[in-house]
Amino acid sequence: MSTCMPGSSLRFLGPSVKIAIPLSILWGTACSFLAALIVQSTRTLSARRILDDQKEDLTVLASIELCLALITLSIVVVLMRIDCRYDPD
């Protein structure tokens, strides 16, 4: 049974506070790691002092990491929105 109000914006965290606290910590950690990966990939793409022989490899790797991190983060946001909108509890 849910202790959150039906229109509450925190419903996606879980049906009760006991479940919401660990889920908040886990989701916060996962999103923080994704944000750190996005920042590091952006910094790598904008770096100008990389050796020429490594620059191409690092650029490709940073581009792939950046795309995957952005896709993952956007999927999390979409799933959270779906959960908030259609979850009956």
N, C-alpha and C positions, 0 to 999 in steps of 0.2 A: 504494500500500500504506500502510495506517495504522500510525503508530508509537505511537498511543494504545492503551491497554488497552481491551478491549471494555466493561468496566464503568466506565470513567473518566467523571467528570462534565465533563471538558473536551473531550470528543469533538466537540461542536458547533462548536468553533473551527477545525477542519480536520484533515486527515489527518497533518500534520507540523508541526513547530515553525516552519518557514519560512513556512508558510501561516497558522499560528495567530497570529503576532505582528501582521501587517498587518490581519488580520480583527478581532483584538481592538481594535486602534486605531480601525478604522472603526466597529465596532459600539458601542464606548464613546463615540465622538464623536456618533454618531446618537442614542444613548440620552440623552446629556447634553443635546443640543439639545432633545429631546422633554421632558426634565425641566424645562429652563429655560422652555419654552413653557407647560408646566403651571403652573409657579410664577407666571409673568407673567400668565397668564389668571386665576388665582385671585386675585392681587393686584388686578387690574383689576376683577374682580367684587366684591371687598370694599372697594374705594375709595369714600370718601364725599365727597371734595372735587372731584368732576367737575362741570363746568357742566351744568345741567339739559338743555340742547339736545343736548349730546354724550353724556349718560349713557345714553340708550336705545340709541343706535347702538353705543357701546362695550360695553354689556352684551350685546347680541346677538352682536357679533363675538367677544367673549371667551368667551361660552358655546359658540359653534360651534368655536372653536379648542380649547377645553378638551375638548369631546367628541371631536373628531377626534384630538387628541393621546393621549387615554386609550384610544381604540379602537386606534390604531396601536401603542401600547406593549403593549396586551394581546395583539394579534395577534403581535407579535414574541415575546412570552413563550410563547404557544401553539405557534408554529412551532419555537421552540427546544426545547420539551418533546417535540414530535413527532420532531424530528431526533435528539435524544438517545435516544429510546426505540426508534425503528424504523430508524435509519440503520445499514446493515450494516458500514460500515468503522469 
